[in-house]
Amino acid sequence: MAAGPIADDGHLGCDKRGRHPREVNVAGIFQRIGAIFQAKSNKALNKIEDPRETLDLSYEKQLDNLTKVRKAVADVATARKRIELQAAELQKQADKLQGQAKAALEQGNEDLAREALMRRAALGEQLKDLQVQHDQVAEQEQKLIQTSQTLQNQVEEFRTRKETIKATYTAAEAQTKISEAVSGISTSMGDAGQAMVRAQDKIAQMQARAGAMDELLASGALTDLSKPVDDIQAQLDKVSKASTVDGELAALKAEVGGGTAGELPSAK
Protein backbone atom coordinates (compact mmCIF):
# COMPACT_ATOMS: atom_id res chain seq x y z
CA MET A 1 0.00 0.00 0.00
CA ALA A 2 1.37 3.36 -0.97
CA ALA A 3 2.06 5.74 1.87
CA GLY A 4 0.48 9.15 2.07
CA PRO A 5 2.39 12.30 1.30
CA ILE A 6 5.22 13.21 3.69
CA ALA A 7 4.78 16.49 5.50
CA ASP A 8 7.64 18.88 6.14
CA ASP A 9 8.04 17.61 9.71
CA GLY A 10 8.66 14.04 8.48
CA HIS A 11 5.20 12.71 9.33
CA LEU A 12 2.61 11.31 6.95
CA GLY A 13 0.47 14.05 5.45
CA CYS A 14 -3.31 14.20 5.06
CA ASP A 15 -5.23 12.66 2.19
CA LYS A 16 -7.13 14.57 -0.49
CA ARG A 17 -10.03 15.22 1.90
CA GLY A 18 -7.72 16.66 4.53
CA ARG A 19 -8.00 13.62 6.80
CA HIS A 20 -5.07 12.32 8.82
CA PRO A 21 -4.02 8.71 8.06
CA ARG A 22 -5.18 7.66 11.51
CA GLU A 23 -8.63 9.10 10.80
CA VAL A 24 -8.71 7.19 7.52
CA ASN A 25 -7.79 3.93 9.27
CA VAL A 26 -10.42 4.45 11.98
CA ALA A 27 -13.07 5.23 9.36
CA GLY A 28 -12.15 2.06 7.48
CA ILE A 29 -12.40 0.02 10.66
CA PHE A 30 -15.84 1.39 11.45
CA GLN A 31 -16.98 0.67 7.90
CA ARG A 32 -15.83 -2.93 8.20
CA ILE A 33 -17.52 -3.29 11.59
CA GLY A 34 -20.72 -1.87 10.14
CA ALA A 35 -20.56 -4.30 7.21
CA ILE A 36 -20.01 -7.22 9.58
CA PHE A 37 -22.97 -6.25 11.75
CA GLN A 38 -25.15 -5.83 8.68
CA ALA A 39 -24.13 -9.24 7.33
CA LYS A 40 -24.81 -10.93 10.66
CA SER A 41 -28.14 -9.10 11.01
CA ASN A 42 -29.21 -10.22 7.54
CA LYS A 43 -28.21 -13.78 8.36
CA ALA A 44 -30.18 -13.71 11.61
CA LEU A 45 -33.21 -12.24 9.85
CA ASN A 46 -33.05 -14.92 7.16
CA LYS A 47 -33.20 -17.59 9.87
CA ILE A 48 -36.29 -16.19 11.58
CA GLU A 49 -38.10 -14.98 8.45
CA ASP A 50 -41.06 -17.03 7.32
CA PRO A 51 -41.60 -16.48 3.56
CA ARG A 52 -45.30 -17.21 3.94
CA GLU A 53 -45.75 -14.36 6.41
CA THR A 54 -43.72 -12.04 4.16
CA LEU A 55 -45.90 -12.90 1.16
CA ASP A 56 -49.10 -12.32 3.15
CA LEU A 57 -47.81 -8.94 4.33
CA SER A 58 -46.93 -7.93 0.77
CA TYR A 59 -50.39 -9.01 -0.37
CA GLU A 60 -52.02 -6.89 2.34
CA LYS A 61 -50.01 -3.86 1.22
CA GLN A 62 -51.14 -4.36 -2.38
CA LEU A 63 -54.75 -4.58 -1.22
CA ASP A 64 -54.29 -1.30 0.64
CA ASN A 65 -52.94 0.35 -2.51
CA LEU A 66 -55.84 -1.03 -4.53
CA THR A 67 -58.28 0.37 -1.96
CA LYS A 68 -56.65 3.80 -2.23
CA VAL A 69 -56.93 3.76 -6.03
CA ARG A 70 -60.57 2.75 -5.84
CA LYS A 71 -61.24 5.59 -3.39
CA ALA A 72 -59.57 8.02 -5.80
CA VAL A 73 -61.80 6.73 -8.60
CA ALA A 74 -64.85 7.28 -6.41
CA ASP A 75 -63.72 10.82 -5.53
CA VAL A 76 -63.14 11.76 -9.16
CA ALA A 77 -66.49 10.26 -10.19
CA THR A 78 -68.17 12.31 -7.47
CA ALA A 79 -66.50 15.48 -8.75
CA ARG A 80 -67.60 14.67 -12.31
CA LYS A 81 -71.16 14.12 -11.17
CA ARG A 82 -71.15 17.42 -9.27
CA ILE A 83 -70.02 19.26 -12.41
CA GLU A 84 -72.77 17.58 -14.40
CA LEU A 85 -75.40 18.64 -11.86
CA GLN A 86 -74.06 22.20 -11.85
CA ALA A 87 -74.10 22.30 -15.65
CA ALA A 88 -77.65 20.98 -15.71
CA GLU A 89 -78.72 23.73 -13.32
CA LEU A 90 -77.03 26.41 -15.46
CA GLN A 91 -78.63 25.01 -18.59
CA LYS A 92 -82.01 25.15 -16.88
CA GLN A 93 -81.43 28.80 -16.02
CA ALA A 94 -80.28 29.53 -19.58
CA ASP A 95 -83.43 27.95 -20.99
CA LYS A 96 -85.52 30.03 -18.62
CA LEU A 97 -83.79 33.25 -19.72
CA GLN A 98 -84.39 32.26 -23.32
CA GLY A 99 -88.08 31.96 -22.59
CA GLN A 100 -88.09 35.26 -20.71
CA ALA A 101 -86.40 37.06 -23.62
CA LYS A 102 -89.08 35.76 -25.99
CA ALA A 103 -91.84 36.79 -23.63
CA ALA A 104 -90.32 40.30 -23.32
CA LEU A 105 -90.24 40.69 -27.12
CA GLU A 106 -93.85 39.59 -27.34
CA GLN A 107 -94.68 42.38 -24.89
CA GLY A 108 -92.66 44.82 -26.97
CA ASN A 109 -90.00 45.25 -24.26
CA GLU A 110 -86.82 44.93 -26.29
CA ASP A 111 -84.52 46.17 -23.52
CA LEU A 112 -85.74 43.50 -21.14
CA ALA A 113 -85.31 40.88 -23.84
CA ARG A 114 -81.74 42.09 -24.46
CA GLU A 115 -80.98 41.86 -20.70
CA ALA A 116 -82.29 38.31 -20.58
CA LEU A 117 -80.19 37.31 -23.57
CA MET A 118 -77.06 38.90 -22.06
CA ARG A 119 -77.53 36.90 -18.88
CA ARG A 120 -78.10 33.80 -20.97
CA ALA A 121 -74.83 34.46 -22.82
CA ALA A 122 -72.95 34.72 -19.46
CA LEU A 123 -74.40 31.38 -18.43
CA GLY A 124 -73.26 29.98 -21.75
CA GLU A 125 -69.65 30.96 -20.95
CA GLN A 126 -69.95 29.28 -17.58
CA LEU A 127 -71.30 26.17 -19.27
CA LYS A 128 -68.31 26.13 -21.62
CA ASP A 129 -65.92 26.30 -18.64
CA LEU A 130 -67.82 23.53 -16.89
CA GLN A 131 -67.64 21.40 -20.03
CA VAL A 132 -63.86 21.79 -20.12
CA GLN A 133 -63.63 20.83 -16.46
CA HIS A 134 -65.98 17.92 -17.05
CA ASP A 135 -63.88 16.58 -19.91
CA GLN A 136 -60.71 16.80 -17.84
CA VAL A 137 -62.25 15.08 -14.81
CA ALA A 138 -63.83 12.40 -17.00
CA GLU A 139 -60.44 11.71 -18.65
CA GLN A 140 -58.79 11.47 -15.24
CA GLU A 141 -61.57 9.16 -14.10
CA GLN A 142 -61.02 6.81 -17.05
CA LYS A 143 -57.28 6.67 -16.37
CA LEU A 144 -57.89 5.84 -12.73
CA ILE A 145 -60.38 3.15 -13.72
CA GLN A 146 -57.81 1.56 -16.05
CA THR A 147 -55.18 1.80 -13.30
CA SER A 148 -57.56 0.18 -10.84
CA GLN A 149 -58.36 -2.66 -13.25
CA THR A 150 -54.67 -3.25 -14.00
CA LEU A 151 -53.81 -3.23 -10.31
CA GLN A 152 -56.72 -5.55 -9.60
CA ASN A 153 -55.40 -8.07 -12.13
CA GLN A 154 -51.90 -7.81 -10.68
CA VAL A 155 -53.18 -8.34 -7.14
CA GLU A 156 -55.18 -11.40 -8.22
CA GLU A 157 -52.18 -12.81 -10.05
CA PHE A 158 -49.97 -12.16 -7.03
CA ARG A 159 -52.49 -13.85 -4.74
CA THR A 160 -52.50 -16.98 -6.91
CA ARG A 161 -48.71 -17.10 -7.05
CA LYS A 162 -48.53 -16.37 -3.33
CA GLU A 163 -50.75 -19.32 -2.43
CA THR A 164 -48.80 -21.59 -4.78
CA ILE A 165 -45.48 -20.58 -3.25
CA LYS A 166 -46.88 -20.95 0.26
CA ALA A 167 -48.13 -24.46 -0.52
CA THR A 168 -44.77 -25.39 -2.06
CA TYR A 169 -42.90 -23.99 0.94
CA THR A 170 -45.16 -25.87 3.37
CA ALA A 171 -44.61 -29.11 1.47
CA ALA A 172 -40.85 -28.56 1.40
CA GLU A 173 -40.87 -27.76 5.12
CA ALA A 174 -42.81 -30.94 5.87
CA GLN A 175 -40.44 -32.98 3.69
CA THR A 176 -37.48 -31.48 5.54
CA LYS A 177 -39.00 -32.41 8.91
CA ILE A 178 -39.70 -35.93 7.65
CA SER A 179 -36.13 -36.27 6.41
CA GLU A 180 -34.80 -35.03 9.73
CA ALA A 181 -37.07 -37.47 11.58
CA VAL A 182 -35.97 -40.35 9.35
CA SER A 183 -32.36 -39.34 9.87
CA GLY A 184 -32.92 -39.32 13.63
CA ILE A 185 -34.61 -42.73 13.47
CA SER A 186 -31.74 -44.09 11.39
CA THR A 187 -29.24 -42.77 13.91
CA SER A 188 -31.25 -44.26 16.79
CA MET A 189 -31.52 -47.58 14.97
CA GLY A 190 -27.79 -47.55 14.38
CA ASP A 191 -27.15 -46.92 18.07
CA ALA A 192 -29.66 -49.62 19.02
CA GLY A 193 -28.01 -52.03 16.59
CA GLN A 194 -24.61 -51.37 18.11
CA ALA A 195 -26.05 -51.83 21.60
CA MET A 196 -27.61 -55.13 20.49
CA VAL A 197 -24.30 -56.35 19.08
CA ARG A 198 -22.56 -55.45 22.32
CA ALA A 199 -25.27 -57.25 24.32
CA GLN A 200 -24.94 -60.38 22.14
CA ASP A 201 -21.17 -60.31 22.52
CA LYS A 202 -21.52 -60.01 26.27
CA ILE A 203 -24.06 -62.86 26.39
CA ALA A 204 -21.75 -65.08 24.32
CA GLN A 205 -18.85 -64.17 26.57
CA MET A 206 -20.87 -65.00 29.70
CA GLN A 207 -22.10 -68.30 28.20
CA ALA A 208 -18.55 -69.27 27.29
CA ARG A 209 -17.35 -68.41 30.78
CA ALA A 210 -20.19 -70.42 32.36
CA GLY A 211 -19.38 -73.43 30.15
CA ALA A 212 -15.72 -73.21 31.04
CA MET A 213 -16.56 -73.05 34.75
CA ASP A 214 -18.81 -76.15 34.43
CA GLU A 215 -16.00 -78.05 32.73
CA LEU A 216 -13.51 -77.04 35.40
CA LEU A 217 -15.93 -78.05 38.17
CA ALA A 218 -16.61 -81.39 36.48
CA SER A 219 -12.91 -82.11 36.16
CA GLY A 220 -12.30 -81.21 39.76
CA ALA A 221 -9.97 -78.42 38.84
CA LEU A 222 -12.18 -76.07 40.81
CA THR A 223 -13.77 -76.80 44.17
CA ASP A 224 -17.58 -76.88 44.17
CA LEU A 225 -18.45 -74.45 46.91
CA SER A 226 -21.90 -76.07 47.29
CA LYS A 227 -20.15 -79.27 48.54
CA PRO A 228 -17.10 -78.19 50.53
CA VAL A 229 -14.55 -81.06 50.93
CA ASP A 230 -11.02 -80.70 52.27
CA ASP A 231 -7.94 -82.36 50.75
CA ILE A 232 -7.64 -85.16 53.38
CA GLN A 233 -11.28 -86.16 53.01
CA ALA A 234 -10.87 -86.26 49.26
CA GLN A 235 -7.95 -88.73 49.59
CA LEU A 236 -9.92 -90.90 52.02
CA ASP A 237 -12.88 -90.99 49.66
CA LYS A 238 -10.57 -92.00 46.83
CA VAL A 239 -9.12 -94.93 48.83
CA SER A 240 -12.63 -96.01 49.90
CA LYS A 241 -13.80 -96.06 46.28
CA ALA A 242 -10.73 -98.11 45.30
CA SER A 243 -11.37 -100.69 48.10
CA THR A 244 -14.97 -101.06 47.05
CA VAL A 245 -13.95 -101.72 43.46
CA ASP A 246 -11.33 -104.34 44.56
CA GLY A 247 -13.95 -106.18 46.66
CA GLU A 248 -16.41 -106.31 43.82
CA LEU A 249 -13.69 -107.57 41.46
CA ALA A 250 -12.71 -110.39 43.87
CA ALA A 251 -16.33 -111.50 44.24
CA LEU A 252 -16.74 -111.55 40.49
CA LYS A 253 -13.61 -113.74 40.11
CA ALA A 254 -14.92 -116.21 42.70
CA GLU A 255 -18.22 -116.62 40.88
CA VAL A 256 -16.53 -117.08 37.54
CA GLY A 257 -14.01 -119.61 38.97
CA GLY A 258 -16.80 -121.69 40.66
CA GLY A 259 -18.66 -122.15 37.33
CA THR A 260 -21.91 -120.66 38.57
CA ALA A 261 -23.45 -117.63 37.05
CA GLY A 262 -25.16 -115.31 39.36
CA GLU A 263 -26.09 -111.71 39.73
CA LEU A 264 -23.42 -109.22 40.51
CA PRO A 265 -23.47 -108.02 44.06
CA SER A 266 -25.25 -104.78 44.44
CA ALA A 267 -23.21 -101.70 45.02
CA LYS A 268 -23.01 -100.61 48.62
C-alpha positions in Angstrom: 0.0 0.0 0.0 1.4 3.4 -1.0 2.1 5.7 1.9 0.5 9.2 2.1 2.4 12.3 1.3 5.2 13.2 3.7 4.8 16.5 5.5 7.6 18.9 6.1 8.0 17.6 9.7 8.7 14.0 8.5 5.2 12.7 9.3 2.6 11.3 6.9 0.5 14.1 5.5 -3.3 14.2 5.1 -5.2 12.7 2.2 -7.1 14.6 -0.5 -10.0 15.2 1.9 -7.7 16.7 4.5 -8.0 13.6 6.8 -5.1 12.3 8.8 -4.0 8.7 8.1 -5.2 7.7 11.5 -8.6 9.1 10.8 -8.7 7.2 7.5 -7.8 3.9 9.3 -10.4 4.4 12.0 -13.1 5.2 9.4 -12.1 2.1 7.5 -12.4 0.0 10.7 -15.8 1.4 11.5 -17.0 0.7 7.9 -15.8 -2.9 8.2 -17.5 -3.3 11.6 -20.7 -1.9 10.1 -20.6 -4.3 7.2 -20.0 -7.2 9.6 -23.0 -6.2 11.8 -25.2 -5.8 8.7 -24.1 -9.2 7.3 -24.8 -10.9 10.7 -28.1 -9.1 11.0 -29.2 -10.2 7.5 -28.2 -13.8 8.4 -30.2 -13.7 11.6 -33.2 -12.2 9.9 -33.0 -14.9 7.2 -33.2 -17.6 9.9 -36.3 -16.2 11.6 -38.1 -15.0 8.5 -41.1 -17.0 7.3 -41.6 -16.5 3.6 -45.3 -17.2 3.9 -45.7 -14.4 6.4 -43.7 -12.0 4.2 -45.9 -12.9 1.2 -49.1 -12.3 3.2 -47.8 -8.9 4.3 -46.9 -7.9 0.8 -50.4 -9.0 -0.4 -52.0 -6.9 2.3 -50.0 -3.9 1.2 -51.1 -4.4 -2.4 -54.7 -4.6 -1.2 -54.3 -1.3 0.6 -52.9 0.4 -2.5 -55.8 -1.0 -4.5 -58.3 0.4 -2.0 -56.6 3.8 -2.2 -56.9 3.8 -6.0 -60.6 2.8 -5.8 -61.2 5.6 -3.4 -59.6 8.0 -5.8 -61.8 6.7 -8.6 -64.9 7.3 -6.4 -63.7 10.8 -5.5 -63.1 11.8 -9.2 -66.5 10.3 -10.2 -68.2 12.3 -7.5 -66.5 15.5 -8.8 -67.6 14.7 -12.3 -71.2 14.1 -11.2 -71.1 17.4 -9.3 -70.0 19.3 -12.4 -72.8 17.6 -14.4 -75.4 18.6 -11.9 -74.1 22.2 -11.8 -74.1 22.3 -15.7 -77.7 21.0 -15.7 -78.7 23.7 -13.3 -77.0 26.4 -15.5 -78.6 25.0 -18.6 -82.0 25.2 -16.9 -81.4 28.8 -16.0 -80.3 29.5 -19.6 -83.4 27.9 -21.0 -85.5 30.0 -18.6 -83.8 33.2 -19.7 -84.4 32.3 -23.3 -88.1 32.0 -22.6 -88.1 35.3 -20.7 -86.4 37.1 -23.6 -89.1 35.8 -26.0 -91.8 36.8 -23.6 -90.3 40.3 -23.3 -90.2 40.7 -27.1 -93.8 39.6 -27.3 -94.7 42.4 -24.9 -92.7 44.8 -27.0 -90.0 45.3 -24.3 -86.8 44.9 -26.3 -84.5 46.2 -23.5 -85.7 43.5 -21.1 -85.3 40.9 -23.8 -81.7 42.1 -24.5 -81.0 41.9 -20.7 -82.3 38.3 -20.6 -80.2 37.3 -23.6 -77.1 38.9 -22.1 -77.5 36.9 -18.9 -78.1 33.8 -21.0 -74.8 34.5 -22.8 -73.0 34.7 -19.5 -74.4 31.4 -18.4 -73.3 30.0 -21.7 -69.6 31.0 -21.0 -70.0 29.3 -17.6 -71.3 26.2 -19.3 -68.3 26.1 -21.6 -65.9 26.3 -18.6 -67.8 23.5 -16.9 -67.6 21.4 -20.0 -63.9 21.8 -20.1 -63.6 20.8 -16.5 -66.0 17.9 -17.0 -63.9 16.6 -19.9 -60.7 16.8 -17.8 -62.2 15.1 -14.8 -63.8 12.4 -17.0 -60.4 11.7 -18.6 -58.8 11.5 -15.2 -61.6 9.2 -14.1 -61.0 6.8 -17.0 -57.3 6.7 -16.4 -57.9 5.8 -12.7 -60.4 3.2 -13.7 -57.8 1.6 -16.0 -55.2 1.8 -13.3 -57.6 0.2 -10.8 -58.4 -2.7 -13.2 -54.7 -3.2 -14.0 -53.8 -3.2 -10.3 -56.7 -5.6 -9.6 -55.4 -8.1 -12.1 -51.9 -7.8 -10.7 -53.2 -8.3 -7.1 -55.2 -11.4 -8.2 -52.2 -12.8 -10.0 -50.0 -12.2 -7.0 -52.5 -13.9 -4.7 -52.5 -17.0 -6.9 -48.7 -17.1 -7.1 -48.5 -16.4 -3.3 -50.8 -19.3 -2.4 -48.8 -21.6 -4.8 -45.5 -20.6 -3.3 -46.9 -21.0 0.3 -48.1 -24.5 -0.5 -44.8 -25.4 -2.1 -42.9 -24.0 0.9 -45.2 -25.9 3.4 -44.6 -29.1 1.5 -40.8 -28.6 1.4 -40.9 -27.8 5.1 -42.8 -30.9 5.9 -40.4 -33.0 3.7 -37.5 -31.5 5.5 -39.0 -32.4 8.9 -39.7 -35.9 7.7 -36.1 -36.3 6.4 -34.8 -35.0 9.7 -37.1 -37.5 11.6 -36.0 -40.3 9.3 -32.4 -39.3 9.9 -32.9 -39.3 13.6 -34.6 -42.7 13.5 -31.7 -44.1 11.4 -29.2 -42.8 13.9 -31.3 -44.3 16.8 -31.5 -47.6 15.0 -27.8 -47.6 14.4 -27.2 -46.9 18.1 -29.7 -49.6 19.0 -28.0 -52.0 16.6 -24.6 -51.4 18.1 -26.0 -51.8 21.6 -27.6 -55.1 20.5 -24.3 -56.4 19.1 -22.6 -55.5 22.3 -25.3 -57.3 24.3 -24.9 -60.4 22.1 -21.2 -60.3 22.5 -21.5 -60.0 26.3 -24.1 -62.9 26.4 -21.7 -65.1 24.3 -18.8 -64.2 26.6 -20.9 -65.0 29.7 -22.1 -68.3 28.2 -18.5 -69.3 27.3 -17.4 -68.4 30.8 -20.2 -70.4 32.4 -19.4 -73.4 30.2 -15.7 -73.2 31.0 -16.6 -73.0 34.8 -18.8 -76.1 34.4 -16.0 -78.0 32.7 -13.5 -77.0 35.4 -15.9 -78.0 38.2 -16.6 -81.4 36.5 -12.9 -82.1 36.2 -12.3 -81.2 39.8 -10.0 -78.4 38.8 -12.2 -76.1 40.8 -13.8 -76.8 44.2 -17.6 -76.9 44.2 -18.5 -74.4 46.9 -21.9 -76.1 47.3 -20.2 -79.3 48.5 -17.1 -78.2 50.5 -14.5 -81.1 50.9 -11.0 -80.7 52.3 -7.9 -82.4 50.8 -7.6 -85.2 53.4 -11.3 -86.2 53.0 -10.9 -86.3 49.3 -8.0 -88.7 49.6 -9.9 -90.9 52.0 -12.9 -91.0 49.7 -10.6 -92.0 46.8 -9.1 -94.9 48.8 -12.6 -96.0 49.9 -13.8 -96.1 46.3 -10.7 -98.1 45.3 -11.4 -100.7 48.1 -15.0 -101.1 47.0 -13.9 -101.7 43.5 -11.3 -104.3 44.6 -14.0 -106.2 46.7 -16.4 -106.3 43.8 -13.7 -107.6 41.5 -12.7 -110.4 43.9 -16.3 -111.5 44.2 -16.7 -111.6 40.5 -13.6 -113.7 40.1 -14.9 -116.2 42.7 -18.2 -116.6 40.9 -16.5 -117.1 37.5 -14.0 -119.6 39.0 -16.8 -121.7 40.7 -18.7 -122.2 37.3 -21.9 -120.7 38.6 -23.5 -117.6 37.1 -25.2 -115.3 39.4 -26.1 -111.7 39.7 -23.4 -109.2 40.5 -23.5 -108.0 44.1 -25.3 -104.8 44.4 -23.2 -101.7 45.0 -23.0 -100.6 48.6 
